[in-house]
Amino acid sequence: MKLGKPKLTSAIFCNSASIGTAGKIDCKGVFTSFFAWAYPTVLRNWRVVATAFGLTEDSKQIVFEISFGVRGRRKRIGQVEVTLAEEDIGNTVFLPLANRFEKPGIYVVHISIPGTDERLRVPLQVVSARWPEFTDEDLEELRSATNLPKGFKATVDCIECGHLHVLEGSPLPEYELQSGVLSFPESGWIKCGGCGRRVHVKDLEGQMLSAIHGAITRARDGSG
Ligand SMILES: [Zn+2]
């Protein structure tokens, strides 16, 4: 098979990607859109996976950019340099989809091979989710249930310095936090313990509350 010029053939988004057996890429949770409970949404550690054929010593970089809409200003989210093997006809690479999503809508990930005209554009939709509302009945269900977590813990690492924060929350007003963990502030912002920058955690809180809300609903439906 003659490969010809470098060519980008496919790209997907997934919750996690890792190098599995025999050097294959394992992707889990492939998606084309995701929910955001608050903006900016910065906390996801998701991946973009791309496949390229016919790469050469002169063109073995794959560059990833993101824009809001097709014509929005592009921001580079990363690049991968492929290691060429003698017999390799194709390469699959992945990198974190590190971006601040400021609003709902269609984003586009632009993948390119510098030094060539090769481009691939993949849309990604951000959908606003409704903030979970807990009724008194929901809270009673949660208090009395033996198989539901009363609260949740989440870790957030600062995208600037990597400092790890442990946050805890619950829909129950009487819930007591463990010592040494942070609560989710009303403002949605915490100050990074490492570099002092502000980190937005509201979207994560909405995501966790929504998971508990779903568990309560399922428990109630299941019990009758
Ligand atoms: Zn930091």
Boltz pocket constraint, residues with backbone or C-beta under 6 A from the ligand:
constraints:
  - pocket:
      binder: B
      contacts: [[A, 158], [A, 159], [A, 160], [A, 161], [A, 162], [A, 163], [A, 192], [A, 193], [A, 194], [A, 195], [A, 196], [A, 197]]
      max_distance: 6.0
